[in-house]
Amino acid sequence: MTQREQPPKVQGQVEREAEKAEKPAEKIVSPPSEEARERPATSLSDILLRAEKAYAAYVEAQKDVATAYRESELEAERVYQESEQQAKHARDVGIRQALKGRDEAVEKAVKAREETLAQAEQAYKSAREQAEKAFKDSELKAQNAYDDNVRQALKTCESAIAQAARKREATIEQAWNVYTKSTG
């Protein structure tokens, strides 16, 4: 991944790293010594020697800068991969928490449903028992009313039969009395 492809945050980190890397490279190139500054260049060979040393220092500084850029690029890649891992970890943690929340909500819903069904079954049993009791009470009242009506009917029947029997006895006795008076 090149420096241009880096996201802005990572690119900023790369630039800071590059600045840090450049500073040591600057320290490598040291200014000419006091002796060299005070001493005028006297011969062509001295000037060439100093130019060769300066060029060698320049080439070495270029290598150091290239190494620093490469290290900065590797560090940026490492930071990017670390950030990517952290983002994936945060995603995984979020998914696990969401699953846990869903499972807890489902568990609560199942528990609430079971409690509601148990309450409904209890209410059904209670209503059924009350209906059975009301039926038995009504049946008992109906049986008692039937028994009272049958007793009353039997009593009325016995009373009517007894009265009819007394009337018959009175009529027979009267008829015998009339018959015996006429025959006799």
C-alpha positions in Angstrom: 0.0 0.0 0.0 1.5 3.3 -1.0 1.4 6.5 0.9 -1.3 7.9 -1.4 -3.6 4.9 -0.8 -3.5 5.4 3.0 -6.6 6.7 4.7 -6.0 10.3 6.0 -5.5 9.2 9.6 -2.9 6.7 8.7 -1.3 9.0 6.1 -0.9 11.6 8.9 0.8 9.0 11.0 3.1 8.1 8.1 4.1 11.8 7.7 4.9 12.1 11.4 6.9 8.9 11.2 8.7 10.2 8.1 9.5 13.5 9.9 10.9 11.5 12.8 12.9 9.3 10.4 14.3 12.3 8.6 15.6 14.0 11.7 18.2 11.2 12.4 19.2 11.4 8.7 19.9 15.1 9.1 22.1 14.4 12.1 24.2 12.0 10.1 25.4 14.8 7.8 27.5 16.9 10.0 28.6 20.4 9.2 32.3 20.9 8.2 34.6 21.1 11.1 36.0 24.4 12.4 39.4 23.5 11.0 37.9 22.9 7.5 36.0 26.2 7.6 38.9 28.2 8.7 41.3 26.6 6.3 40.9 27.8 2.8 40.9 25.2 0.1 44.4 25.2 -1.2 44.7 22.5 -3.7 42.5 20.9 -6.2 43.0 17.5 -4.6 41.8 18.9 -1.3 38.7 20.3 -2.9 38.0 17.0 -4.8 38.5 15.0 -1.6 36.1 17.3 0.3 33.6 17.0 -2.6 33.9 13.2 -2.7 33.3 13.1 1.1 30.3 15.5 0.7 28.9 13.3 -2.1 29.4 10.1 -0.1 27.7 11.8 2.9 24.8 12.8 0.5 24.5 9.3 -0.9 24.5 7.9 2.6 21.8 10.4 3.6 19.7 9.4 0.6 20.0 5.7 1.7 19.0 6.7 5.2 16.0 8.7 4.0 14.9 5.8 1.7 15.3 3.4 4.7 13.3 5.8 6.9 10.5 6.0 4.3 10.4 2.2 4.0 10.3 1.8 7.8 7.6 4.5 7.9 5.6 2.7 5.2 6.0 -0.6 7.1 4.9 1.1 10.4 1.9 2.6 8.6 1.0 -0.9 7.3 1.4 -2.3 10.8 -0.8 0.5 12.3 -3.4 -0.1 9.5 -3.5 -3.8 10.1 -3.7 -3.3 13.9 -6.6 -0.8 13.4 -8.3 -3.3 11.1 -7.9 -6.1 13.7 -9.3 -3.7 16.4 -12.3 -2.9 14.1 -13.0 -6.5 13.4 -12.7 -7.3 17.1 -15.1 -4.5 18.0 -17.5 -5.8 15.3 -17.3 -9.3 16.7 -17.9 -8.1 20.3 -20.9 -6.1 19.0 -22.3 -9.1 17.3 -21.9 -11.3 20.3 -23.6 -8.6 22.5 -26.4 -8.4 20.0 -26.9 -12.1 20.0 -26.8 -12.2 23.8 -29.4 -9.4 23.9 -31.6 -11.3 21.4 -31.3 -14.5 23.3 -32.2 -12.8 26.6 -35.2 -11.1 25.0 -36.4 -14.4 23.5 -35.9 -16.2 26.9 -37.9 -13.5 28.6 -40.7 -13.8 26.0 -40.8 -17.5 26.3 -41.0 -17.2 30.1 -43.7 -14.6 29.9 -45.7 -16.8 27.4 -45.4 -19.8 29.8 -46.5 -17.7 32.7 -49.5 -16.3 30.7 -50.5 -19.8 29.6 -50.2 -21.1 33.1 -52.4 -18.3 34.3 -54.9 -18.9 31.5 -55.0 -22.6 32.3 -55.5 -21.8 36.0 -58.3 -19.4 35.1 -59.9 -22.0 32.8 -59.7 -24.7 35.6 -61.2 -22.2 38.1 -64.1 -21.3 35.7 -64.7 -24.9 34.9 -64.8 -25.8 38.6 -67.2 -22.9 39.2 -69.4 -24.0 36.3 -69.4 -27.6 37.6 -70.3 -26.4 41.1 -73.1 -24.1 39.7 -74.4 -27.1 37.6 -74.4 -29.4 40.7 -76.1 -26.7 42.8 -78.7 -26.2 40.1 -79.1 -30.0 39.7 -79.5 -30.4 43.4 -82.0 -27.6 43.6 -83.9 -29.1 40.7 -83.9 -32.5 42.4 -85.1 -31.0 45.6 -87.8 -29.1 43.8 -88.8 -32.3 42.0 -88.8 -34.2 45.3 -90.9 -31.5 47.0 -93.3 -31.5 44.0 -93.6 -35.3 44.1 -94.2 -35.3 47.8 -96.8 -32.5 47.4 -98.4 -34.4 44.6 -98.4 -37.6 46.6 -99.8 -35.8 49.6 -102.5 -34.1 47.4 -103.3 -37.5 45.8 -103.5 -39.2 49.2 -105.6 -36.4 50.5 -107.9 -36.5 47.5 -108.1 -40.3 47.7 -108.9 -40.1 51.4 -111.5 -37.5 50.8 -113.0 -39.5 47.9 -113.0 -42.6 50.2 -114.8 -40.6 53.0 -117.2 -39.3 50.4 -117.8 -42.8 49.1 -118.3 -44.1 52.6 -120.7 -41.3 53.3 -122.5 -41.9 50.1 -122.7 -45.7 50.7 -123.8 -45.1 54.2 -126.4 -42.7 53.1 -127.6 -45.0 50.4 -127.8 -47.9 52.9 -129.7 -45.6 55.2 -132.1 -44.8 52.5 -132.4 -48.4 51.5 -132.8 -49.6 55.0 -135.5 -47.1 55.7 -137.4 -48.0 52.7 -137.2 -51.7 53.2 -137.8 -51.6 56.6 
